[in-house]
Amino acid sequence: MIVSVPLQRSPYDVHVGPGLLDQAGDLSAGVIKPGRCALISDSNVAPLYAERVSRSLQDAGFKVGTLVAPAGENSKSMEQVSSLCEQMIEAGLDRSSAVVALGGGVVGDLAGFAAAIYYRGIPCIQVPTTIVSQVDSSVGGKTGVNAAGGKNLIGAFHQPRLVIADTDTLATLPAREFNEGFAEVIKHAAIRDFAMLDALDDLPALIARNVAIKAAVVTKDEFETKGVRALLNFGHTIGHGIENAAGYGRYLHGEAISLGLVAACRLSVEKAGLDPEVRDRIFAALERYQLPLSLPPDIKTDDVLSAMRKDKKFHGGSVRFVLLNKPGEAFVSHDVTEADIVRQIEALRG
């Protein structure tokens, strides 16, 4: 399956299906001229797939150097980006070279950002290997790293030239990493395609359906200036605050977003008139994938708020909060107060 992202300045295709890693070289050669490239992966994914992807790239005429970052959210740092860029310099990569990002969301964000700033921007090809990266983070061009004050505060828009989502890679995910990706799937269903909650089992078709949602939103609002792309932040305002306050690594991204979705759904019932039955269906879907619905008491409300105030979704001290008014219909509200947020964080412990 091929899903197009028809951006005016930088359109590209997302290939979705089994067995695509072995086609990575030919697919890449179809969009960029073969030359030197850095295959960037992490310590979990590289042992599984790096040799296979490297061989495919080499067979298509690329000169490949493999760079491996430590697995985990802590690698999304300026220090790691600097290290990768120094290694790319040592390997002789120049402005005619490319980056291939092989891994989950951390690798995609990290490698994409390195590609965005190396020689002021070189091509990047995304090869996502997790559900969350295949349905969400590999598409749309957002790249970046975390700062001490918050998640993804340092970054750049840098659209990939191509996305290769081999659904076979999902079979090697541990259960927890597999399940966390469904937080983003459920988010997409909530804001755009509620019927998708009844079709969560056919993975290749599900991935393609989610990519089409993300592609449609990104095409309307590539740089998040029109308010459309902000709808993808449903559940992320409080979710990112929890992820930061808990310390990166305690919660996987999708687990923190699950908690944010719970709070956002409850606020949607209160503030936007969402039918409680819709809220409960979303909760049931999260529970089906063993995603958390409650917050442990040691994660303090003040710490979550402190992290949220540094988030990109706060503008001039006010919060843009995405709510649902109907299944599949979301909007950006400016009526959610800090007191509302405090109440919902506290309710997560109930």
DOBA-153681 format. One record per atom (N, C-alpha, C): atom name; z, x, y. Coordinates in steps of 0.2 Angstrom, whole numbers, plus 2048, in hexadecimal, padded with zeros to 3 digits. Atoms other than C-alpha are relative to their C-alpha. Layout:
% residues N
- atom_Z_X_Y
- CA_Z_X_Y
...
This chain:
% residues 350
- atom_Z_X_Y
- N_800_804_7FA
- CA_800_800_800
- C_800_804_806
- N_800_7FC_7F9
- CA_7FC_806_812
- C_802_7FB_805
- N_7FE_804_7FA
- CA_805_7FF_821
- C_7FE_804_806
- N_802_7FC_7FA
- CA_7FD_804_832
- C_805_7FF_805
- N_7FC_800_7FA
- CA_807_808_841
- C_7FB_801_806
- N_806_800_7FC
- CA_7FA_804_84E
- C_802_802_808
- N_7FE_7FE_7FA
- CA_801_80D_85D
- C_7FA_802_804
- N_806_7FF_7FC
- CA_7F5_80F_86C
- C_7FE_808_800
- N_801_7F9_7FF
- CA_7F7_822_86E
- C_800_804_7F9
- N_7FF_7FC_807
- CA_7FC_828_85C
- C_801_7FB_7FA
- N_800_805_806
- CA_7F8_81B_84E
- C_801_805_7FA
- N_800_7FD_806
- CA_7FC_820_83D
- C_802_7FB_7FA
- N_7FF_804_806
- CA_7FE_819_82B
- C_806_802_7FC
- N_7FA_7FF_804
- CA_80D_817_820
- C_7FD_7FE_7F9
- N_802_801_807
- CA_808_819_80D
- C_807_7FE_7FC
- N_7FB_802_803
- CA_814_810_802
- C_7FE_7FF_7F8
- N_801_801_807
- CA_815_810_7EF
- C_802_806_7FB
- N_7FE_7FB_805
- CA_818_81A_7DF
- C_7FB_806_800
- N_804_7FA_802
- CA_812_82C_7DB
- C_7FC_803_806
- N_804_7FE_7FA
- CA_80D_830_7ED
- C_802_808_802
- N_7FE_7F9_7FE
- CA_816_841_7EE
- C_7FA_805_7FD
- N_805_7FB_802
- CA_808_849_7E4
- C_7F9_7FF_804
- N_805_801_7FB
- CA_7FC_842_7F1
- C_801_803_807
- N_7FE_7FE_7FA
- CA_805_849_7FF
- C_7FB_805_804
- N_805_7FB_7FD
- CA_7F9_858_802
- C_7FA_7FD_802
- N_807_803_7FE
- CA_7E9_84E_802
- C_801_7FB_805
- N_7FF_805_7FA
- CA_7F1_840_80D
- C_801_804_806
- N_7FF_7FC_7FA
- CA_7F7_84D_819
- C_7FA_803_803
- N_806_7FD_7FD
- CA_7E7_856_81A
- C_7FB_7FB_803
- N_804_805_7FD
- CA_7DF_845_81E
- C_801_7FF_808
- N_7FE_801_7F9
- CA_7E8_845_82F
- C_802_806_804
- N_800_7FA_7FC
- CA_7EB_857_834
- C_7FC_806_7FC
- N_803_7FB_803
- CA_7E2_867_831
- C_805_804_7FC
- N_7FC_7FC_804
- CA_7E9_871_822
- C_801_807_804
- N_7FE_7FA_7FD
- CA_7F3_880_829
- C_807_802_7FE
- N_7F9_7FF_802
- CA_804_887_829
- C_804_7FA_801
- N_7FB_806_7FF
- CA_812_87A_827
- C_807_802_7FD
- N_7F9_7FF_802
- CA_825_87A_825
- C_801_7F9_7FC
- N_7FE_806_804
- CA_82A_86E_817
- C_808_800_800
- N_7F9_800_7FE
- CA_83C_86A_81D
- C_803_7FA_7FB
- N_7FC_804_805
- CA_848_862_810
- C_807_801_801
- N_7F9_7FE_800
- CA_85A_862_80C
- C_802_802_7F9
- N_7FE_7FD_806
- CA_865_869_7FE
- C_800_7FB_7FA
- N_800_805_806
- CA_865_859_7F4
- C_7F9_7FE_7FE
- N_807_802_802
- CA_852_854_7F5
- C_7FC_806_7FE
- N_805_7FB_801
- CA_84A_865_7F5
- C_800_802_7F8
- N_801_7FE_807
- CA_84F_869_7E3
- C_7FC_7FB_7FC
- N_803_806_804
- CA_848_858_7DD
- C_7F8_800_802
- N_807_801_7FE
- CA_837_858_7E7
- C_7FD_805_804
- N_803_7FB_7FC
- CA_834_867_7F2
- C_7FA_804_7FD
- N_805_7FC_804
- CA_82A_871_7E5
- C_7FA_7FB_7FF
- N_806_804_801
- CA_81F_862_7E1
- C_7FC_7FE_806
- N_803_801_7FA
- CA_81B_85E_7F3
- C_7FD_806_803
- N_803_7FA_7FE
- CA_818_870_7F7
- C_7FA_801_7FC
- N_806_7FE_804
- CA_80C_872_7E9
- C_7FA_7FB_802
- N_806_805_7FD
- CA_802_862_7EF
- C_7FD_802_806
- N_803_7FE_7FA
- CA_801_869_800
- C_7FC_806_800
- N_803_7FA_801
- CA_7FC_87A_7FA
- C_7F9_7FF_7FD
- N_807_802_803
- CA_7EE_872_7F0
- C_7FB_7FE_805
- N_804_803_7FB
- CA_7E8_86A_7FF
- C_7FE_805_806
- N_801_7FB_7FB
- CA_7E7_87A_809
- C_805_802_805
- N_7FA_7FE_7FB
- CA_7F8_87B_812
- C_803_806_7FD
- N_7FC_7FA_801
- CA_802_88B_813
- C_807_7FE_801
- N_7FA_803_800
- CA_813_885_80F
- C_806_804_800
- N_7F9_7FD_800
- CA_825_88B_813
- C_805_7FB_800
- N_7FB_805_801
- CA_833_881_80D
- C_807_802_803
- N_7FA_7FF_7FC
- CA_843_880_818
- C_805_7FB_7FE
- N_7FB_805_803
- CA_853_878_811
- C_806_800_804
- N_7FA_801_7FD
- CA_861_871_81B
- C_805_7FE_7FC
- N_7FB_803_804
- CA_872_86D_814
- C_7FF_7F8_801
- N_801_808_800
- CA_872_85A_80F
- C_806_7FE_804
- N_7FB_804_7FC
- CA_87C_84E_81A
- C_7FF_800_807
- N_801_802_7F9
- CA_87E_847_82B
- C_802_806_805
- N_7FE_7FB_7FC
- CA_886_857_831
- C_7FA_805_802
- N_806_7FC_7FE
- CA_875_85F_831
- C_7FC_7FE_806
- N_803_803_7FA
- CA_86F_854_83F
- C_803_803_806
- N_7FD_7FC_7FA
- CA_874_861_84C
- C_7FB_804_803
- N_804_7FB_7FC
- CA_86D_86C_859
- C_800_807_7FD
- N_7FF_7FA_804
- CA_873_87B_84F
- C_7FB_800_7FA
- N_805_800_806
- CA_868_876_840
- C_7F9_7FF_802
- N_807_800_7FD
- CA_859_872_84B
- C_7FE_807_802
- N_802_7F9_7FE
- CA_85A_883_852
- C_7FF_805_7FB
- N_801_7FC_806
- CA_85C_88B_841
- C_7F9_7FF_7FD
- N_807_801_803
- CA_84C_882_83B
- C_7FB_803_804
- N_805_7FD_7FC
- CA_842_887_84A
- C_800_807_800
- N_800_7F9_801
- CA_847_899_848
- C_7FD_802_7FA
- N_803_7FE_807
- CA_842_899_836
- C_7F8_7FE_801
- N_807_801_7FF
- CA_831_891_83B
- C_7FD_805_804
- N_803_7FA_7FC
- CA_82E_89F_848
- C_7FF_806_7FB
- N_801_7FA_805
- CA_832_8AC_83A
- C_7FB_7FF_7FB
- N_805_801_805
- CA_826_8A3_82F
- C_7F9_800_803
- N_807_800_7FD
- CA_818_8A4_83B
- C_7FD_7FA_802
- N_803_806_7FE
- CA_816_892_840
- C_7FF_800_807
- N_802_800_7F9
- CA_80D_88F_850
- C_7FE_7F9_802
- N_802_807_7FE
- CA_806_880_85A
- C_7FB_7FD_7FC
- N_805_803_804
- CA_7F9_87D_84D
- C_803_7FE_7F9
- N_7FD_802_806
- CA_806_87B_83F
- C_803_7F9_800
- N_7FE_807_800
- CA_80F_86C_839
- C_807_800_7FC
- N_7F9_801_803
- CA_820_866_832
- C_7FF_7FA_7FB
- N_7FF_806_805
- CA_822_85B_822
- C_807_7FF_7FE
- N_7F9_802_801
- CA_832_852_821
- C_801_7FD_7F9
- N_7FF_803_807
- CA_838_84F_80F
- C_807_7FF_7FF
- N_7F9_801_801
- CA_848_846_80D
- C_802_7F9_803
- N_7FE_807_7FD
- CA_852_837_814
- C_800_800_807
- N_800_801_7F9
- CA_856_832_825
- C_803_806_804
- N_7FD_7FA_7FC
- CA_860_842_82A
- C_7FA_805_800
- N_806_7FB_800
- CA_851_84D_825
- C_7FB_7FE_804
- N_805_802_7FC
- CA_845_842_82D
- C_801_801_808
- N_7FE_7FF_7F9
- CA_84E_842_83E
- C_800_807_802
- N_7FF_7F9_7FF
- CA_852_854_83D
- C_7F9_804_800
- N_806_7FD_800
- CA_841_85A_838
- C_7FB_7FE_805
- N_804_803_7FA
- CA_838_84E_844
- C_802_803_806
- N_7FE_7FE_7FA
- CA_842_854_852
- C_7FE_808_801
- N_803_7FA_800
- CA_83E_866_84E
- C_7F9_801_801
- N_807_800_7FF
- CA_82C_862_84D
- C_7FE_7FE_808
- N_801_802_7F9
- CA_82E_859_85E
- C_801_805_805
- N_7FF_7FB_7FB
- CA_834_868_867
- C_7FD_807_7FF
- N_803_7F9_802
- CA_82C_877_85E
- C_7F9_800_803
- N_806_7FF_7FC
- CA_81E_87D_869
- C_7FE_7FA_804
- N_801_807_7FC
- CA_821_86D_873
- C_7FD_7FB_7FC
- N_802_805_805
- CA_81C_863_864
- C_7FA_801_7FC
- N_805_7FF_805
- CA_813_865_854
- C_800_7FA_7FB
- N_800_806_804
- CA_80D_858_847
- C_806_800_7FB
- N_7FB_801_805
- CA_81A_851_83B
- C_7FD_7FB_7FC
- N_801_805_805
- CA_817_848_82B
- C_807_7FE_7FD
- N_7FA_802_803
- CA_825_83E_824
- C_7FF_7FE_7F9
- N_800_802_807
- CA_829_83D_812
- C_807_7FD_7FE
- N_7F9_802_801
- CA_838_832_810
- C_802_7FE_7F9
- N_7FE_801_807
- CA_842_831_800
- C_806_7FB_7FF
- N_7FB_805_801
- CA_84F_824_803
- C_7FE_7F9_803
- N_801_807_7FE
- CA_84F_811_806
- C_800_800_808
- N_7FF_800_7F8
- CA_856_813_818
- C_7FA_804_804
- N_805_7FC_7FD
- CA_849_820_81C
- C_7F9_7FD_7FF
- N_807_803_802
- CA_83A_817_814
- C_7FF_7FA_804
- N_801_807_7FD
- CA_83E_806_81C
- C_801_801_808
- N_7FE_800_7F9
- CA_844_80C_82D
- C_7FF_807_804
- N_7FF_7FA_7FC
- CA_847_81E_833
- C_7F9_804_801
- N_806_7FC_800
- CA_836_826_82E
- C_7FB_7FD_805
- N_805_804_7FC
- CA_82C_819_838
- C_803_7FF_807
- N_7FE_802_7F9
- CA_82D_818_84B
- C_800_806_805
- N_800_7FA_7FC
- CA_82E_82A_851
- C_806_802_804
- N_7FA_7FD_7FD
- CA_840_82B_856
- C_803_806_7FC
- N_7FD_7FA_803
- CA_847_83C_852
- C_806_802_804
- N_7FA_7FD_7FD
- CA_857_845_856
- C_805_802_7FC
- N_7FA_7FD_803
- CA_868_84C_853
- C_806_7FD_803
- N_7F9_803_7FD
- CA_87A_847_856
- C_803_805_804
- N_7FC_7FC_7FC
- CA_885_84D_863
- C_807_7FF_7FE
- N_7F9_802_801
- CA_898_84E_863
- C_802_7F9_802
- N_7FF_806_7FD
- CA_898_83F_86E
- C_7FD_7FA_7FC
- N_803_806_803
- CA_88D_834_863
- C_7FA_801_7FC
- N_805_7FF_805
- CA_87F_831_857
- C_7F9_800_804
- N_807_800_7FE
- CA_86D_835_85B
- C_7FF_800_808
- N_800_800_7F9
- CA_871_839_86D
- C_7FB_805_803
- N_805_7FB_7FE
- CA_865_848_86E
- C_7FA_7FF_7FB
- N_806_801_804
- CA_853_845_868
- C_7FA_7FF_804
- N_806_801_7FD
- CA_841_841_86C
- C_7FC_7FB_7FC
- N_805_804_804
- CA_834_834_868
- C_7FA_805_7FE
- N_806_7FC_802
- CA_827_83D_85D
- C_7FE_7FD_7F9
- N_803_804_805
- CA_81C_832_852
- C_7FE_805_7FA
- N_803_7FC_805
- CA_818_839_841
- C_7F8_7FF_800
- N_807_801_801
- CA_805_83B_83D
- C_7FF_7FC_7F9
- N_801_804_806
- CA_808_833_82C
- C_807_7FF_7FD
- N_7FA_801_804
- CA_816_82C_821
- C_7FE_7FF_7F9
- N_802_800_807
- CA_816_82E_80E
- C_807_7FD_7FD
- N_7FA_803_803
- CA_823_822_806
- C_7FF_7FF_7F8
- N_801_800_807
- CA_823_826_7F3
- C_806_7FC_7FD
- N_7FA_804_802
- CA_82E_818_7EC
- C_803_802_7F9
- N_7FD_7FD_806
- CA_830_822_7DC
- C_807_804_801
- N_7FA_7FC_7FE
- CA_83D_82D_7E5
- C_806_7FC_801
- N_7FA_804_7FF
- CA_849_81E_7E7
- C_803_800_7F9
- N_7FD_800_807
- CA_84C_81F_7D4
- C_805_806_7FF
- N_7FB_7FB_801
- CA_856_82F_7D6
- C_806_800_805
- N_7FB_800_7FB
- CA_861_829_7E4
- C_807_7FE_7FC
- N_7F9_803_803
- CA_874_827_7DF
- C_801_7F9_803
- N_800_807_7FE
- CA_879_815_7E0
- C_803_7FF_807
- N_7FD_801_7F9
- CA_883_817_7F0
- C_7FA_801_805
- N_805_7FF_7FB
- CA_874_81E_7F9
- C_7FA_7FB_7FF
- N_805_806_801
- CA_868_811_7F1
- C_802_7FA_804
- N_7FE_806_7FD
- CA_873_803_7F7
- C_800_800_808
- N_7FF_800_7F9
- CA_876_809_809
- C_7F9_7FE_804
- N_807_802_7FC
- CA_863_807_80D
- C_7FF_7F9_801
- N_801_807_7FF
- CA_864_7F5_80B
- C_803_7FD_806
- N_7FE_803_7FA
- CA_86E_7F3_81A
- C_7FB_7FF_805
- N_806_800_7FC
- CA_85E_7F7_824
- C_7FB_7FB_7FE
- N_805_806_802
- CA_854_7EB_819
- C_803_7FA_802
- N_7FC_807_7FE
- CA_861_7DD_81C
- C_7FF_7FF_808
- N_801_801_7F8
- CA_860_7E1_82F
- C_7F9_7FE_801
- N_807_802_7FE
- CA_84D_7DF_82F
- C_7FF_7F9_7FE
- N_800_807_802
- CA_84F_7CF_825
- C_803_7FB_805
- N_7FC_805_7FB
- CA_85C_7C8_832
- C_7FC_7FF_806
- N_803_801_7FA
- CA_851_7CC_841
- C_7F9_7FE_800
- N_808_802_800
- CA_83F_7C9_83B
- C_7FE_7FC_7FA
- N_803_803_806
- CA_83D_7C3_829
- C_805_7FE_7FC
- N_7FA_802_804
- CA_84B_7B9_822
- C_7FF_7FF_7F9
- N_802_801_807
- CA_842_7B4_813
- C_800_806_7FB
- N_800_7FA_804
- CA_842_7C6_80E
- C_807_801_7FC
- N_7FA_7FF_804
- CA_854_7C4_808
- C_800_7FD_7F9
- N_801_803_807
- CA_84D_7BA_7F9
- C_7FB_805_7FC
- N_805_7FB_803
- CA_841_7C9_7F5
- C_802_807_800
- N_7FD_7FA_7FF
- CA_84C_7D8_7F4
- C_7FE_805_7F9
- N_800_7FC_806
- CA_847_7DE_7E2
- C_7F9_804_7FF
- N_807_7FD_801
- CA_834_7E3_7E3
- C_800_806_805
- N_7FF_7FB_7FB
- CA_837_7F4_7EB
- C_7FA_802_804
- N_806_7FE_7FB
- CA_826_7FA_7F0
- C_7FE_7FB_805
- N_801_805_7FB
- CA_822_7E9_7F7
- C_805_7FF_805
- N_7FA_801_7FB
- CA_833_7E8_800
- C_7FF_806_805
- N_801_7FA_7FC
- CA_830_7FA_807
- C_7FB_7FE_805
- N_806_801_7FB
- CA_81F_7F5_80E
- C_801_7FA_805
- N_7FE_806_7FB
- CA_826_7E4_815
- C_804_803_806
- N_7FC_7FD_7FB
- CA_833_7EE_81E
- C_7FD_804_805
- N_804_7FB_7FB
- CA_827_7FB_825
- C_7FC_7FC_804
- N_804_804_7FC
- CA_81C_7ED_82B
- C_804_7FD_806
- N_7FB_802_7FB
- CA_82B_7E6_835
- C_801_805_805
- N_7FF_7FA_7FC
- CA_82F_7F7_83C
- C_7FA_801_804
- N_806_7FF_7FD
- CA_81D_7FA_840
- C_7FE_7FB_806
- N_801_805_7FB
- CA_81B_7EA_84A
- C_804_801_806
- N_7FC_7FF_7FB
- CA_82A_7ED_854
- C_7FF_806_804
- N_802_7F9_7FD
- CA_826_7FF_858
- C_7FA_7FF_804
- N_807_801_7FC
- CA_814_7FA_85D
- C_801_7FD_806
- N_7FF_804_7FA
- CA_81B_7EE_86A
- C_804_804_805
- N_7FB_7FD_7FC
- CA_828_7FA_871
- C_801_807_7FE
- N_7FF_7F9_803
- CA_825_80C_86C
- C_806_804_803
- N_7FB_7FB_7FD
- CA_831_814_878
- C_807_7FC_802
- N_7FA_805_7FF
- CA_83E_805_878
- C_802_7FF_808
- N_7FF_801_7F9
- CA_83B_801_88A
- C_7FF_7F8_802
- N_802_807_7FF
- CA_836_7EE_888
- C_805_7FB_7FD
- N_7FB_804_803
- CA_845_7E8_87F
- C_7FF_7FE_7F9
- N_801_802_806
- CA_83C_7E4_86F
- C_803_805_7FA
- N_7FE_7FB_805
- CA_840_7F4_865
- C_808_800_800
- N_7F9_800_800
- CA_852_7F2_86A
- C_803_7FB_7FB
- N_7FE_805_806
- CA_853_7E3_85D
- C_801_804_7FA
- N_7FE_7FC_806
- CA_853_7F0_850
- C_807_803_7FF
- N_7F9_7FD_800
- CA_864_7F5_855
- C_805_7FA_7FE
- N_7FB_805_802
- CA_86C_7E5_84E
- C_804_803_7FB
- N_7FB_7FD_804
- CA_87C_7EA_846
- C_802_808_801
- N_800_7F9_7FF
- CA_87A_7FC_84D
- C_805_802_805
- N_7FC_7FE_7FB
- CA_885_7FB_85C
- C_807_802_7FE
- N_7F9_7FF_803
- CA_896_7F9_853
- C_7FF_805_7FA
- N_801_7FB_806
- CA_88F_802_844
- C_800_807_801
- N_800_7F9_7FE
- CA_88B_812_84D
- C_807_802_802
- N_7F9_7FF_7FD
- CA_89C_811_855
- C_805_802_7FA
- N_7FC_7FF_806
- CA_8A4_810_844
- C_7FE_806_7FC
- N_803_7FA_804
- CA_899_81D_83C
- C_803_807_804
- N_7FD_7FB_7FC
- CA_89F_829_84A
- C_807_801_800
- N_7F9_800_800
- CA_8B1_824_84B
- C_803_802_7F9
- N_7FD_7FF_806
- CA_8B3_826_838
- C_7FF_808_7FE
- N_801_7F9_802
- CA_8AC_838_838
- C_7F9_800_7FC
- N_806_800_804
- CA_89A_83B_832
- C_801_802_7F9
- N_800_7FE_807
- CA_899_83B_820
- C_805_7FB_7FC
- N_7FC_805_803
- CA_8A7_82E_81C
- C_7FC_7FA_7FE
- N_804_805_802
- CA_89B_820_81D
- C_7F8_802_800
- N_808_7FF_800
- CA_888_821_819
- C_7FE_7FB_806
- N_802_804_7FB
- CA_87E_81A_827
- C_7FF_7F9_7FF
- N_800_807_801
- CA_87A_80A_81F
- C_806_7FD_7FF
- N_7F9_803_801
- CA_88C_807_81A
- C_803_7FF_807
- N_7FE_801_7F9
- CA_891_809_82D
- C_7FC_7FA_803
- N_804_806_7FD
- CA_883_7FD_832
- C_801_7FA_7FC
- N_7FD_807_803
- CA_889_7F0_825
- C_805_7FD_804
- N_7FA_803_7FD
- CA_899_7EF_82E
- C_7FE_7FE_807
- N_803_802_7F9
- CA_88F_7EE_83F
- C_7FD_7F9_7FF
- N_803_806_801
- CA_885_7E0_837
- C_805_7FA_7FF
- N_7FA_805_801
- CA_895_7D6_832
- C_802_7FE_807
- N_7FE_802_7FA
- CA_89B_7D7_844
- C_7FB_7FD_804
- N_806_803_7FC
- CA_88A_7D3_84C
- C_7FF_7F9_7FE
- N_801_807_802
- CA_888_7C4_841
- C_806_7FB_802
- N_7FB_805_7FE
- CA_899_7BD_845
- C_800_7FF_808
- N_802_801_7F9
- CA_895_7C0_858
- C_7FB_7FB_801
- N_806_805_800
- CA_885_7B7_855
- C_802_7F9_7FF
- N_7FD_807_801
- CA_88E_7A8_84F
- C_803_7FE_806
- N_7FC_802_7FA
- CA_89A_7A8_85E
- C_7FC_800_806
- N_803_7FF_7F9
- CA_88E_7AD_86C
- C_7F9_7FD_800
- N_807_802_800
- CA_87D_7A7_866
- C_7FE_7FA_7FC
- N_800_806_804
- CA_880_798_85B
- C_7FC_801_7F9
- N_803_7FF_807
- CA_87A_7A0_84B
- C_804_7FC_7FB
- N_7FE_804_805
- CA_87C_795_83C
- C_805_804_7FC
- N_7FC_7FC_805
- CA_88B_79B_832
- C_7FE_801_7F9
- N_804_7FF_807
- CA_881_799_822
- C_7FC_806_800
- N_804_7FA_800
- CA_875_7A6_828
- C_804_806_800
- N_7FB_7FA_800
- CA_884_7B2_82C
- C_802_801_7F9
- N_7FE_7FF_807
- CA_88A_7AF_81A
- C_7FB_802_7FB
- N_805_7FD_804
- CA_87A_7B2_812
- C_7FF_808_801
- N_800_7F9_7FF
- CA_879_7C3_81B
- C_806_803_7FD
- N_7FB_7FD_804
- CA_88A_7C7_815
- C_800_800_7F9
- N_801_800_808
- CA_886_7C2_803
- C_7FB_806_7FE
- N_805_7FB_802
- CA_877_7CE_804
- C_803_807_800
- N_7FD_7FA_800
- CA_881_7DC_80A
- C_805_801_7FA
- N_7FC_7FF_805
- CA_88E_7D9_7FD
- C_7FD_801_7F9
- N_804_7FE_807
- CA_881_7D9_7EF
- C_7FE_807_7FF
- N_802_7F9_801
- CA_87D_7EB_7F3
- C_806_804_802
- N_7F9_7FD_800
- CA_890_7EF_7F4
- C_801_804_807
- N_7FF_7FD_7F9
- CA_88F_7F3_807
- C_806_7FD_803
- N_7F9_802_7FE
- CA_8A0_7F2_810
- C_7FF_7FA_805
- N_7FF_806_7FB
- CA_8A5_7E2_819
- C_806_801_804
- N_7FA_7FF_7FC
- CA_8B6_7E8_81F
- C_801_807_802
- N_7FE_7F9_7FD
- CA_8BD_7F7_829
- C_807_802_7FE
- N_7FA_7FE_801
- CA_8CB_801_823
- C_805_801_806
- N_7FC_800_7FA
- CA_8DA_802_82F
- C_801_806_803
- N_7FF_7FA_7FD
- CA_8DA_814_832
- C_7FB_802_805
- N_805_7FF_7FB
- CA_8CA_813_83C
- C_802_7FC_806
- N_7FD_803_7FA
- CA_8D1_80F_84D
- C_7FB_7FD_804
- N_804_804_7FB
- CA_8C9_802_859
- C_7FE_804_806
- N_801_7FC_7FB
- CA_8CB_80E_867
- C_7FB_805_7FF
- N_805_7FB_802
- CA_8C1_81B_85E
- C_7F9_7FE_800
- N_807_803_801
- CA_8B3_810_85A
- C_7FD_7FE_807
- N_803_801_7F9
- CA_8B2_80A_86C
- C_7FE_806_804
- N_801_7F9_7FC
- CA_8B3_81C_873
- C_7F9_802_7FE
- N_806_7FE_802
- CA_8A4_820_868
- C_7FA_7FB_802
- N_805_805_7FE
- CA_89B_810_86D
- C_7FE_801_807
- N_802_7FF_7F9
- CA_89C_814_87F
- C_7FB_806_802
- N_805_7FA_7FF
- CA_892_824_87D
- C_7F9_7FE_7FC
- N_806_801_804
- CA_885_81B_873
- C_7FA_7FE_805
- N_806_801_7FB
- CA_873_819_87A
- C_7FF_7F9_801
- N_800_807_7FF
- CA_875_806_879
- C_804_7FD_806
- N_7FC_802_7FA
- CA_881_806_887
- C_7FC_802_806
- N_803_7FF_7FA
- CA_879_805_898
- C_804_7FF_806
- N_7FC_800_7FA
- CA_883_809_8A8
- C_807_7FD_7FE
- N_7F9_803_802
- CA_893_804_89E
- C_800_7F9_7FD
- N_801_807_803
- CA_88C_7F3_898
- C_7FC_801_7F9
- N_803_800_807
- CA_887_7F0_886
- C_7FA_7FB_7FF
- N_806_804_802
- CA_876_7EA_880
- C_802_7FE_7F8
- N_7FE_802_807
- CA_87B_7E0_870
- C_7FB_7FB_7FD
- N_805_804_803
- CA_86F_7D9_864
- C_803_7FA_7FC
- N_7FD_806_803
- CA_873_7C7_85E
- C_7FA_7FC_7FC
- N_805_804_804
- CA_86A_7BB_852
- C_802_7F9_803
- N_7FF_807_7FF
- CA_868_7A9_858
- C_7FD_7FB_7FA
- N_803_803_806
- CA_85D_7A4_849
- C_7FF_805_7FB
- N_802_7FB_805
- CA_859_7AC_838
- C_7F9_803_802
- N_806_7FC_7FF
- CA_84B_7B9_83C
- C_7FF_800_808
- N_801_800_7F9
- CA_84D_7B7_84F
- C_806_803_803
- N_7FA_7FC_7FD
- CA_858_7C4_859
- C_7FE_800_807
- N_801_7FF_7F9
- CA_85A_7C7_86B
- C_805_805_803
- N_7FB_7FB_7FD
- CA_863_7D4_877
- C_804_7FC_804
- N_7FC_804_7FB
- CA_872_7CC_87F
- C_804_805_804
- N_7FC_7FD_7FB
- CA_87C_7D2_88E
- C_807_7FD_801
- N_7FA_804_7FF
- CA_88A_7C6_88B
- C_805_802_7FB
- N_7FA_7FE_805
- CA_894_7CF_87E
- C_804_805_804
- N_7FB_7FC_7FC
- CA_8A3_7D7_886
- C_804_805_7FC
- N_7FC_7FB_804
- CA_8AE_7E5_881
- C_806_7FD_7FC
- N_7FB_803_803
- CA_8BB_7D9_87D
- C_7FE_7FC_7FA
- N_804_803_806
- CA_8AF_7D0_871
- C_800_805_7FA
- N_801_7FA_804
- CA_8AC_7E1_869
- C_806_802_7FC
- N_7F9_7FE_803
- CA_8BE_7E5_867
- C_802_7FB_7FB
- N_7FE_805_804
- CA_8C1_7D4_85F
- C_7FD_801_7F9
- N_804_7FF_807
- CA_8B3_7D7_852
- C_802_806_7FC
- N_7FE_7FA_803
- CA_8B9_7E8_84E
- C_806_7FF_7FC
- N_7FA_801_803
- CA_8CA_7E2_84B
- C_7FF_7FB_7FA
- N_801_805_806
- CA_8C3_7D3_840
- C_7FD_803_7FA
- N_803_7FC_806
- CA_8BA_7E0_835
- C_806_802_7FB
- N_7FA_7FE_804
- CA_8CC_7E4_82F
- C_803_7FA_7FC
- N_7FD_806_802
- CA_8D0_7D2_82B
- C_7FD_7FE_7F9
